């Protein structure tokens, strides 16, 4: 996983979180503080780690997973 991939996931976490709080307002990544950007990067890192643990443990093998393919 590249740094760019991590930033994409951080941005996705940011949008999901903000949309849940204020669904009508669109927030731009550039408009939030550096501290908040780091927070979402941390969330994305945890999500990636947990996903990798599930894959390694085989917990995702027998479940329906939505894909783009």
NUNU-528378 format. One record per atom (N, C-alpha, C, O, CB): residue number from 1; residue in one letter; atom name; x, y, z. Coordinates in Angstrom, 3 decimals. Atoms other than C-alpha are relative to their C-alpha. Glycine has a CB too. Layout:
! residues N
@num NUM, residu A, atome CA, xx X, yy Y, zz Z;
...
//
This chain:
! residues 69
@num 1, residu X, atome N, xx 0.841, yy -1.175, zz 0.000;
@num 1, residu X, atome CA, xx 0.000, yy 0.000, zz 0.000;
@num 1, residu X, atome C, xx 0.889, yy 1.242, zz 0.000;
@num 1, residu X, atome O, xx 1.842, yy 1.351, zz 0.771;
@num 1, residu X, atome CB, xx -0.958, yy -0.004, zz 1.217;
@num 2, residu X, atome N, xx -0.789, yy -1.224, zz 0.114;
@num 2, residu X, atome CA, xx 1.341, yy 3.381, zz -0.988;
@num 2, residu X, atome C, xx -0.548, yy 1.088, zz 0.921;
@num 2, residu X, atome O, xx -1.646, yy 0.968, zz 1.465;
@num 2, residu X, atome CB, xx 0.016, yy 0.495, zz -1.455;
@num 3, residu X, atome N, xx 0.464, yy -1.145, zz -0.773;
@num 3, residu X, atome CA, xx 1.105, yy 6.660, zz 0.864;
@num 3, residu X, atome C, xx -1.232, yy 0.623, zz -0.627;
@num 3, residu X, atome O, xx -2.120, yy 1.106, zz 0.076;
@num 3, residu X, atome CB, xx 1.102, yy 1.038, zz 0.125;
@num 4, residu X, atome N, xx 1.165, yy -0.553, zz 0.693;
@num 4, residu X, atome CA, xx -1.346, yy 7.824, zz -1.786;
@num 4, residu X, atome C, xx -1.251, yy -0.828, zz 0.294;
@num 4, residu X, atome O, xx -2.336, yy -0.276, zz 0.472;
@num 4, residu X, atome CB, xx 0.254, yy 0.057, zz -1.517;
@num 5, residu X, atome N, xx 1.130, yy 0.859, zz -0.348;
@num 5, residu X, atome CA, xx -3.571, yy 4.802, zz -1.095;
@num 5, residu X, atome C, xx -0.506, yy 0.308, zz 1.401;
@num 5, residu X, atome O, xx -1.713, yy 0.358, zz 1.641;
@num 5, residu X, atome CB, xx 0.396, yy -1.476, zz -0.104;
@num 6, residu X, atome N, xx 0.379, yy -0.320, zz -1.377;
@num 6, residu X, atome CA, xx -3.522, yy 5.637, zz 2.605;
@num 6, residu X, atome C, xx -0.747, yy 1.329, zz 0.060;
@num 6, residu X, atome O, xx -1.731, yy 1.461, zz 0.788;
@num 6, residu X, atome CB, xx 1.243, yy 0.049, zz 0.904;
@num 7, residu X, atome N, xx 0.695, yy -1.287, zz 0.024;
@num 7, residu X, atome CA, xx -4.495, yy 9.233, zz 1.876;
@num 7, residu X, atome C, xx -1.406, yy -0.133, zz -0.581;
@num 7, residu X, atome O, xx -2.333, yy 0.526, zz -0.110;
@num 7, residu X, atome CB, xx 0.803, yy 1.018, zz -0.807;
@num 8, residu X, atome N, xx 1.337, yy 0.220, zz 0.567;
@num 8, residu X, atome CA, xx -7.402, yy 8.044, zz -0.277;
@num 8, residu X, atome C, xx -0.929, yy -0.596, zz 1.051;
@num 8, residu X, atome O, xx -2.084, yy -0.185, zz 1.170;
@num 8, residu X, atome CB, xx 0.076, yy -0.928, zz -1.236;
@num 9, residu X, atome N, xx 0.815, yy 0.590, zz -1.057;
@num 9, residu X, atome CA, xx -8.642, yy 5.890, zz 2.593;
@num 9, residu X, atome C, xx -0.287, yy 1.001, zz 1.110;
@num 9, residu X, atome O, xx -1.386, yy 1.026, zz 1.664;
@num 9, residu X, atome CB, xx 0.690, yy -1.227, zz 0.574;
@num 10, residu X, atome N, xx 0.205, yy -1.029, zz -1.027;
@num 10, residu X, atome CA, xx -8.149, yy 8.739, zz 5.050;
@num 10, residu X, atome C, xx -1.083, yy 0.968, zz -0.452;
@num 10, residu X, atome O, xx -1.941, yy 1.365, zz 0.337;
@num 10, residu X, atome CB, xx 1.320, yy 0.763, zz 0.295;
@num 11, residu X, atome N, xx 1.012, yy -0.908, zz 0.526;
@num 11, residu X, atome CA, xx -10.201, yy 10.993, zz 2.804;
@num 11, residu X, atome C, xx -1.381, yy -0.661, zz 0.029;
@num 11, residu X, atome O, xx -2.377, yy -0.011, zz 0.348;
@num 11, residu X, atome CB, xx 0.359, yy 0.433, zz -1.435;
@num 12, residu X, atome N, xx 1.280, yy 0.719, zz -0.045;
@num 12, residu X, atome CA, xx -12.918, yy 8.337, zz 2.548;
@num 12, residu X, atome C, xx -0.550, yy -0.037, zz 1.426;
@num 12, residu X, atome O, xx -1.750, yy 0.146, zz 1.633;
@num 12, residu X, atome CB, xx 0.167, yy -1.439, zz -0.543;
@num 13, residu X, atome N, xx 0.434, yy -0.001, zz -1.401;
@num 13, residu X, atome CA, xx -13.030, yy 8.066, zz 6.357;
@num 13, residu X, atome C, xx -0.498, yy 1.380, zz 0.399;
@num 13, residu X, atome O, xx -1.504, yy 1.510, zz 1.096;
@num 13, residu X, atome CB, xx 1.148, yy -0.440, zz 0.929;
@num 14, residu X, atome N, xx 0.375, yy -1.387, zz -0.285;
@num 14, residu X, atome CA, xx -13.202, yy 11.848, zz 6.602;
@num 14, residu X, atome C, xx -1.377, yy 0.315, zz -0.569;
@num 14, residu X, atome O, xx -2.233, yy 0.847, zz 0.138;
@num 14, residu X, atome CB, xx 1.045, yy 0.971, zz -0.573;
@num 15, residu X, atome N, xx 1.287, yy -0.296, zz 0.644;
@num 15, residu X, atome CA, xx -16.086, yy 12.138, zz 4.125;
@num 15, residu X, atome C, xx -1.129, yy -0.769, zz 0.675;
@num 15, residu X, atome O, xx -2.200, yy -0.213, zz 0.920;
@num 15, residu X, atome CB, xx 0.051, yy -0.346, zz -1.502;
@num 16, residu X, atome N, xx 1.038, yy 0.804, zz -0.653;
@num 16, residu X, atome CA, xx -18.021, yy 9.292, zz 5.753;
@num 16, residu X, atome C, xx -0.354, yy 0.563, zz 1.367;
@num 16, residu X, atome O, xx -1.529, yy 0.649, zz 1.722;
@num 16, residu X, atome CB, xx 0.456, yy -1.453, zz 0.138;
@num 17, residu X, atome N, xx 0.229, yy -0.542, zz -1.332;
@num 17, residu X, atome CA, xx -17.600, yy 10.776, zz 9.209;
@num 17, residu X, atome C, xx -0.748, yy 1.326, zz -0.064;
@num 17, residu X, atome O, xx -1.734, yy 1.520, zz 0.646;
@num 17, residu X, atome CB, xx 1.323, yy 0.180, zz 0.731;
@num 18, residu X, atome N, xx 0.632, yy -1.315, zz 0.106;
@num 18, residu X, atome CA, xx -18.518, yy 14.316, zz 8.199;
@num 18, residu X, atome C, xx -1.402, yy -0.093, zz -0.578;
@num 18, residu X, atome O, xx -2.294, yy 0.650, zz -0.167;
@num 18, residu X, atome CB, xx 0.847, yy 0.925, zz -0.856;
@num 19, residu X, atome N, xx 1.321, yy 0.160, zz 0.603;
@num 19, residu X, atome CA, xx -21.444, yy 13.163, zz 6.075;
@num 19, residu X, atome C, xx -0.989, yy -0.537, zz 1.029;
@num 19, residu X, atome O, xx -2.160, yy -0.157, zz 1.027;
@num 19, residu X, atome CB, xx 0.068, yy -0.940, zz -1.222;
@num 20, residu X, atome N, xx 0.866, yy 0.525, zz -1.057;
@num 20, residu X, atome CA, xx -22.836, yy 11.226, zz 9.031;
@num 20, residu X, atome C, xx -0.402, yy 1.111, zz 0.970;
@num 20, residu X, atome O, xx -1.509, yy 1.097, zz 1.508;
@num 20, residu X, atome CB, xx 0.707, yy -1.140, zz 0.760;
@num 21, residu X, atome N, xx 0.284, yy -1.088, zz -0.929;
@num 21, residu X, atome CA, xx -22.626, yy 14.383, zz 11.151;
@num 21, residu X, atome C, xx -0.861, yy 1.089, zz -0.631;
@num 21, residu X, atome O, xx -1.792, yy 1.590, zz 0.000;
@num 21, residu X, atome CB, xx 1.293, yy 0.601, zz 0.502;
@num 22, residu X, atome N, xx 0.686, yy -1.092, zz 0.685;
@num 22, residu X, atome CA, xx -23.866, yy 16.928, zz 8.596;
@num 22, residu X, atome C, xx -0.204, yy -0.386, zz -1.475;
@num 22, residu X, atome O, xx 0.574, yy 0.028, zz -2.334;
@num 22, residu X, atome CB, xx 0.812, yy 1.338, zz 0.124;
@num 23, residu X, atome N, xx 0.147, yy 0.562, zz 1.342;
@num 23, residu X, atome CA, xx -25.249, yy 15.196, zz 5.490;
@num 23, residu X, atome C, xx -0.155, yy 1.026, zz -1.129;
@num 23, residu X, atome O, xx 0.116, yy 0.704, zz -2.286;
@num 23, residu X, atome CB, xx -1.172, yy -0.898, zz -0.013;
@num 24, residu X, atome N, xx 0.260, yy -0.960, zz 1.075;
@num 24, residu X, atome CA, xx -26.085, yy 18.384, zz 3.594;
@num 24, residu X, atome C, xx 1.266, yy 0.772, zz -0.381;
@num 24, residu X, atome O, xx 1.385, yy 1.247, zz -1.510;
@num 24, residu X, atome CB, xx -1.102, yy 0.978, zz 0.421;
@num 25, residu X, atome N, xx -1.196, yy -0.813, zz 0.234;
@num 25, residu X, atome CA, xx -22.687, yy 20.094, zz 3.908;
@num 25, residu X, atome C, xx 1.123, yy -0.879, zz -0.536;
@num 25, residu X, atome O, xx 1.429, yy -1.924, zz 0.039;
@num 25, residu X, atome CB, xx 0.446, yy 0.716, zz 1.303;
@num 26, residu X, atome N, xx -1.149, yy 0.721, zz 0.530;
@num 26, residu X, atome CA, xx -19.804, yy 18.918, zz 1.740;
@num 26, residu X, atome C, xx 1.267, yy 0.638, zz 0.543;
@num 26, residu X, atome O, xx 1.468, yy 1.845, zz 0.403;
@num 26, residu X, atome CB, xx -0.001, yy -0.001, zz -1.554;
@num 27, residu X, atome N, xx -1.239, yy -0.498, zz -0.593;
@num 27, residu X, atome CA, xx -16.463, yy 19.266, zz 3.483;
@num 27, residu X, atome C, xx 1.170, yy -0.333, zz -0.908;
@num 27, residu X, atome O, xx 1.241, yy -1.427, zz -1.468;
@num 27, residu X, atome CB, xx 0.221, yy -0.598, zz 1.409;
@num 28, residu X, atome N, xx -1.194, yy 0.220, zz 0.798;
@num 28, residu X, atome CA, xx -13.190, yy 19.655, zz 1.633;
@num 28, residu X, atome C, xx 1.164, yy -0.363, zz 0.904;
@num 28, residu X, atome O, xx 1.349, yy 0.222, zz 1.971;
@num 28, residu X, atome CB, xx 0.334, yy 1.242, zz -0.839;
@num 29, residu X, atome N, xx -1.166, yy 0.468, zz -0.752;
@num 29, residu X, atome CA, xx -10.090, yy 17.863, zz 2.851;
@num 29, residu X, atome C, xx 0.931, yy 1.160, zz 0.327;
@num 29, residu X, atome O, xx 1.465, yy 1.233, zz 1.434;
@num 29, residu X, atome CB, xx 0.755, yy -1.078, zz -0.792;
@num 30, residu X, atome N, xx -0.926, yy -1.109, zz -0.190;
@num 30, residu X, atome CA, xx -8.034, yy 21.035, zz 2.418;
@num 30, residu X, atome C, xx -0.494, yy 0.992, zz 1.056;
@num 30, residu X, atome O, xx 0.298, yy 1.770, zz 1.588;
@num 30, residu X, atome CB, xx 0.220, yy 0.718, zz -1.318;
@num 31, residu X, atome N, xx 0.569, yy -0.964, zz -0.937;
@num 31, residu X, atome CA, xx -10.378, yy 22.972, zz 4.715;
@num 31, residu X, atome C, xx 0.134, yy -0.415, zz 1.466;
@num 31, residu X, atome O, xx -0.173, yy 0.375, zz 2.358;
@num 31, residu X, atome CB, xx -1.446, yy 0.212, zz -0.322;
@num 32, residu X, atome N, xx -0.119, yy 0.434, zz -1.391;
@num 32, residu X, atome CA, xx -9.674, yy 20.908, zz 7.827;
@num 32, residu X, atome C, xx 1.435, yy 0.180, zz 0.474;
@num 32, residu X, atome O, xx 2.362, yy 0.319, zz -0.324;
@num 32, residu X, atome CB, xx -0.443, yy -1.474, zz 0.158;
@num 33, residu X, atome N, xx -1.318, yy -0.229, zz -0.586;
@num 33, residu X, atome CA, xx -6.764, yy 21.311, zz 10.184;
@num 33, residu X, atome C, xx 0.929, yy -1.180, zz -0.271;
@num 33, residu X, atome O, xx 0.483, yy -2.290, zz -0.560;
@num 33, residu X, atome CB, xx -0.121, yy 0.243, zz 1.509;
@num 34, residu X, atome N, xx -0.996, yy 1.060, zz 0.184;
@num 34, residu X, atome CA, xx -3.552, yy 19.335, zz 9.829;
@num 34, residu X, atome C, xx -0.189, yy -1.085, zz 1.064;
@num 34, residu X, atome O, xx 0.003, yy -2.269, zz 0.791;
@num 34, residu X, atome CB, xx 1.441, yy 0.582, zz 0.068;
@num 35, residu X, atome N, xx 0.235, yy 0.953, zz -1.080;
@num 35, residu X, atome CA, xx -4.352, yy 17.708, zz 13.180;
@num 35, residu X, atome C, xx -1.147, yy -0.953, zz -0.361;
@num 35, residu X, atome O, xx -1.057, yy -2.159, zz -0.134;
@num 35, residu X, atome CB, xx -0.314, yy 0.744, zz 1.315;
@num 36, residu X, atome N, xx 1.134, yy 0.838, zz 0.383;
@num 36, residu X, atome CA, xx -7.704, yy 16.472, zz 11.875;
@num 36, residu X, atome C, xx 0.369, yy -0.899, zz -1.177;
@num 36, residu X, atome O, xx -0.083, yy -2.042, zz -1.233;
@num 36, residu X, atome CB, xx -1.217, yy 0.869, zz -0.356;
@num 37, residu X, atome N, xx -0.460, yy 0.844, zz 1.104;
@num 37, residu X, atome CA, xx -6.066, yy 15.217, zz 8.654;
@num 37, residu X, atome C, xx 0.798, yy -1.188, zz 0.541;
@num 37, residu X, atome O, xx 0.639, yy -2.316, zz 0.074;
@num 37, residu X, atome CB, xx 0.860, yy 0.821, zz -0.992;
@num 38, residu X, atome N, xx -0.790, yy 1.078, zz -0.606;
@num 38, residu X, atome CA, xx -3.618, yy 13.216, zz 10.790;
@num 38, residu X, atome C, xx -0.909, yy -1.007, zz 0.698;
@num 38, residu X, atome O, xx -0.643, yy -2.209, zz 0.675;
@num 38, residu X, atome CB, xx 1.023, yy 0.575, zz 1.002;
@num 39, residu X, atome N, xx 0.956, yy 0.895, zz -0.676;
@num 39, residu X, atome CA, xx -6.549, yy 11.802, zz 12.780;
@num 39, residu X, atome C, xx -0.617, yy -0.973, zz -0.998;
@num 39, residu X, atome O, xx -0.705, yy -2.172, zz -0.733;
@num 39, residu X, atome CB, xx -1.114, yy 0.817, zz 0.703;
@num 40, residu X, atome N, xx 0.609, yy 0.868, zz 1.004;
@num 40, residu X, atome CA, xx -8.198, yy 10.481, zz 9.632;
@num 40, residu X, atome C, xx 1.019, yy -0.940, zz -0.640;
@num 40, residu X, atome O, xx 0.665, yy -2.051, zz -1.036;
@num 40, residu X, atome CB, xx -0.669, yy 0.839, zz -1.072;
@num 41, residu X, atome N, xx -1.052, yy 0.906, zz 0.481;
@num 41, residu X, atome CA, xx -4.872, yy 9.061, zz 8.406;
@num 41, residu X, atome C, xx 0.176, yy -1.149, zz 0.997;
@num 41, residu X, atome O, xx 0.399, yy -2.293, zz 0.601;
@num 41, residu X, atome CB, xx 1.350, yy 0.767, zz -0.201;
@num 42, residu X, atome N, xx -0.077, yy 1.039, zz -1.027;
@num 42, residu X, atome CA, xx -4.719, yy 7.184, zz 11.712;
@num 42, residu X, atome C, xx -1.150, yy -0.982, zz -0.103;
@num 42, residu X, atome O, xx -0.959, yy -2.191, zz 0.028;
@num 42, residu X, atome CB, xx 0.015, yy 0.624, zz 1.380;
@num 43, residu X, atome N, xx 1.173, yy 0.873, zz 0.175;
@num 43, residu X, atome CA, xx -8.241, yy 5.853, zz 11.198;
@num 43, residu X, atome C, xx 0.204, yy -0.909, zz -1.207;
@num 43, residu X, atome O, xx -0.073, yy -2.106, zz -1.136;
@num 43, residu X, atome CB, xx -1.297, yy 0.840, zz -0.173;
@num 44, residu X, atome N, xx -0.218, yy 0.792, zz 1.211;
@num 44, residu X, atome CA, xx -7.338, yy 4.711, zz 7.679;
@num 44, residu X, atome C, xx 1.042, yy -1.084, zz 0.241;
@num 44, residu X, atome O, xx 0.898, yy -2.204, zz -0.251;
@num 44, residu X, atome CB, xx 0.438, yy 0.901, zz -1.161;
@num 45, residu X, atome N, xx -1.039, yy 0.983, zz -0.303;
@num 45, residu X, atome CA, xx -4.217, yy 2.965, zz 8.973;
@num 45, residu X, atome C, xx -0.576, yy -1.167, zz 0.794;
@num 45, residu X, atome O, xx -0.264, yy -2.324, zz 0.513;
@num 45, residu X, atome CB, xx 1.151, yy 0.655, zz 0.779;
@num 46, residu X, atome N, xx 0.631, yy 1.049, zz -0.810;
@num 46, residu X, atome CA, xx -6.261, yy 1.046, zz 11.564;
@num 46, residu X, atome C, xx -0.903, yy -0.869, zz -0.867;
@num 46, residu X, atome O, xx -0.903, yy -2.093, zz -0.731;
@num 46, residu X, atome CB, xx -0.811, yy 0.620, zz 1.160;
@num 47, residu X, atome N, xx 0.900, yy 0.754, zz 0.875;
@num 47, residu X, atome CA, xx -8.836, yy 0.048, zz 8.928;
@num 47, residu X, atome C, xx 0.798, yy -0.961, zz -0.878;
@num 47, residu X, atome O, xx 0.425, yy -2.124, zz -1.030;
@num 47, residu X, atome CB, xx -0.839, yy 0.959, zz -0.877;
@num 48, residu X, atome N, xx -0.838, yy 0.841, zz 0.859;
@num 48, residu X, atome CA, xx -6.108, yy -1.270, zz 6.619;
@num 48, residu X, atome C, xx 0.576, yy -1.161, zz 0.800;
@num 48, residu X, atome O, xx 0.562, yy -2.300, zz 0.331;
@num 48, residu X, atome CB, xx 1.138, yy 0.829, zz -0.636;
@num 49, residu X, atome N, xx -0.582, yy 1.059, zz -0.832;
@num 49, residu X, atome CA, xx -4.448, yy -3.222, zz 9.440;
@num 49, residu X, atome C, xx -1.039, yy -1.056, zz 0.362;
@num 49, residu X, atome O, xx -0.766, yy -2.253, zz 0.283;
@num 49, residu X, atome CB, xx 0.604, yy 0.595, zz 1.275;
@num 50, residu X, atome N, xx 1.053, yy 0.942, zz -0.369;
@num 50, residu X, atome CA, xx -7.724, yy -4.778, zz 10.566;
@num 50, residu X, atome C, xx -0.442, yy -0.834, zz -1.206;
@num 50, residu X, atome O, xx -0.682, yy -2.035, zz -1.082;
@num 50, residu X, atome CB, xx -1.201, yy 0.751, zz 0.592;
@num 51, residu X, atome N, xx 0.368, yy 0.719, zz 1.221;
@num 51, residu X, atome CA, xx -8.638, yy -5.689, zz 6.980;
@num 51, residu X, atome C, xx 1.055, yy -1.063, zz -0.320;
@num 51, residu X, atome O, xx 0.720, yy -2.200, zz -0.653;
@num 51, residu X, atome CB, xx -0.158, yy 0.986, zz -1.190;
@num 52, residu X, atome N, xx -1.079, yy 0.953, zz 0.287;
@num 52, residu X, atome CA, xx -5.236, yy -7.326, zz 6.477;
@num 52, residu X, atome C, xx -0.040, yy -1.172, zz 0.971;
@num 52, residu X, atome O, xx 0.205, yy -2.308, zz 0.566;
@num 52, residu X, atome CB, xx 1.370, yy 0.697, zz 0.070;
@num 53, residu X, atome N, xx 0.121, yy 1.085, zz -0.978;
@num 53, residu X, atome CA, xx -5.699, yy -9.336, zz 9.701;
@num 53, residu X, atome C, xx -1.144, yy -0.937, zz -0.365;
@num 53, residu X, atome O, xx -1.007, yy -2.155, zz -0.251;
@num 53, residu X, atome CB, xx -0.216, yy 0.569, zz 1.410;
@num 54, residu X, atome N, xx 1.137, yy 0.836, zz 0.402;
@num 54, residu X, atome CA, xx -9.103, yy -10.553, zz 8.497;
@num 54, residu X, atome C, xx 0.352, yy -0.858, zz -1.208;
@num 54, residu X, atome O, xx 0.005, yy -2.038, zz -1.257;
@num 54, residu X, atome CB, xx -1.223, yy 0.872, zz -0.314;
@num 55, residu X, atome N, xx -0.391, yy 0.752, zz 1.194;
@num 55, residu X, atome CA, xx -7.679, yy -11.579, zz 5.131;
@num 55, residu X, atome C, xx 0.966, yy -1.119, zz 0.383;
@num 55, residu X, atome O, xx 0.802, yy -2.259, zz -0.053;
@num 55, residu X, atome CB, xx 0.645, yy 0.937, zz -1.054;
@num 56, residu X, atome N, xx -0.990, yy 0.993, zz -0.404;
@num 56, residu X, atome CA, xx -4.721, yy -13.369, zz 6.729;
@num 56, residu X, atome C, xx -0.625, yy -1.132, zz 0.806;
@num 56, residu X, atome O, xx -0.195, yy -2.281, zz 0.705;
@num 56, residu X, atome CB, xx 1.100, yy 0.661, zz 0.809;
@num 57, residu X, atome N, xx 0.660, yy 1.012, zz -0.819;
@num 57, residu X, atome CA, xx -7.014, yy -15.193, zz 9.148;
@num 57, residu X, atome C, xx -1.012, yy -0.806, zz -0.800;
@num 57, residu X, atome O, xx -1.527, yy -1.815, zz -0.317;
@num 57, residu X, atome CB, xx -0.684, yy 0.652, zz 1.184;
@num 58, residu X, atome N, xx 0.965, yy 0.704, zz 0.831;
@num 58, residu X, atome CA, xx -9.277, yy -16.267, zz 6.306;
@num 58, residu X, atome C, xx -1.440, yy 0.337, zz 0.330;
@num 58, residu X, atome O, xx -2.352, yy -0.338, zz -0.147;
@num 58, residu X, atome CB, xx 0.201, yy -1.464, zz 0.129;
@num 59, residu X, atome N, xx 1.354, yy -0.351, zz -0.418;
@num 59, residu X, atome CA, xx -12.295, yy -14.554, zz 7.856;
@num 59, residu X, atome C, xx -0.843, yy 0.589, zz -1.123;
@num 59, residu X, atome O, xx -2.067, yy 0.652, zz -1.002;
@num 59, residu X, atome CB, xx 0.060, yy 0.973, zz 1.136;
@num 60, residu X, atome N, xx 0.770, yy -0.589, zz 1.087;
@num 60, residu X, atome CA, xx -13.280, yy -12.945, zz 4.559;
@num 60, residu X, atome C, xx -0.284, yy -0.994, zz -1.116;
@num 60, residu X, atome O, xx -0.995, yy -0.668, zz -2.066;
@num 60, residu X, atome CB, xx 0.730, yy 1.194, zz -0.558;
@num 61, residu X, atome N, xx 0.119, yy 0.962, zz 1.090;
@num 61, residu X, atome CA, xx -13.139, yy -16.105, zz 2.453;
@num 61, residu X, atome C, xx -1.425, yy -0.462, zz -0.265;
@num 61, residu X, atome O, xx -1.788, yy -0.696, zz -1.418;
@num 61, residu X, atome CB, xx 0.849, yy -1.183, zz 0.291;
@num 62, residu X, atome N, xx 1.338, yy 0.560, zz 0.164;
@num 62, residu X, atome CA, xx -16.705, yy -17.264, zz 3.051;
@num 62, residu X, atome C, xx -1.105, yy 1.032, zz 0.115;
@num 62, residu X, atome O, xx -2.240, yy 0.699, zz 0.456;
@num 62, residu X, atome CB, xx -0.222, yy -1.072, zz 1.011;
@num 63, residu X, atome N, xx 0.996, yy -1.063, zz -0.116;
@num 63, residu X, atome CA, xx -18.485, yy -13.947, zz 3.004;
@num 63, residu X, atome C, xx -0.194, yy 0.671, zz -1.346;
@num 63, residu X, atome O, xx 0.686, yy 0.653, zz -2.206;
@num 63, residu X, atome CB, xx 0.419, yy 1.035, zz 1.061;
@num 64, residu X, atome N, xx 0.251, yy -0.765, zz 1.218;
@num 64, residu X, atome CA, xx -20.086, yy -11.930, zz 0.281;
@num 64, residu X, atome C, xx 0.696, yy 1.341, zz 0.116;
@num 64, residu X, atome O, xx 0.400, yy 2.121, zz 1.021;
@num 64, residu X, atome CB, xx -1.522, yy 0.187, zz -0.249;
@num 65, residu X, atome N, xx -0.744, yy -1.238, zz -0.004;
@num 65, residu X, atome CA, xx -17.739, yy -9.082, zz -0.492;
@num 65, residu X, atome C, xx -0.318, yy 0.749, zz -1.283;
@num 65, residu X, atome O, xx -0.218, yy 0.190, zz -2.376;
@num 65, residu X, atome CB, xx 1.522, yy -0.256, zz 0.143;
@num 66, residu X, atome N, xx 0.314, yy -0.818, zz 1.164;
@num 66, residu X, atome CA, xx -18.751, yy -6.263, zz -2.807;
@num 66, residu X, atome C, xx 1.309, yy 0.342, zz -0.696;
@num 66, residu X, atome O, xx 2.283, yy 0.737, zz -0.055;
@num 66, residu X, atome CB, xx -0.786, yy 1.295, zz 0.402;
@num 67, residu X, atome N, xx -1.213, yy -0.340, zz 0.751;
@num 67, residu X, atome CA, xx -16.219, yy -5.736, zz -5.555;
@num 67, residu X, atome C, xx -0.368, yy 0.864, zz -1.188;
@num 67, residu X, atome O, xx -1.537, yy 0.983, zz -1.553;
@num 67, residu X, atome CB, xx 0.745, yy -1.274, zz -0.468;
@num 68, residu X, atome N, xx 0.212, yy -0.824, zz 1.185;
@num 68, residu X, atome CA, xx -15.797, yy -3.456, zz -8.514;
@num 68, residu X, atome C, xx 0.078, yy -0.815, zz -1.273;
@num 68, residu X, atome O, xx -0.113, yy -0.278, zz -2.364;
@num 68, residu X, atome CB, xx 1.012, yy 1.120, zz -0.048;
@num 69, residu X, atome N, xx -0.177, yy 0.837, zz 1.183;
@num 69, residu X, atome CA, xx -15.268, yy -6.376, zz -10.852;
@num 69, residu X, atome C, xx -1.251, yy -0.625, zz -0.345;
@num 69, residu X, atome O, xx -1.318, yy -1.376, zz -1.318;
@num 69, residu X, atome CB, xx 1.039, yy -1.034, zz 0.188;
//
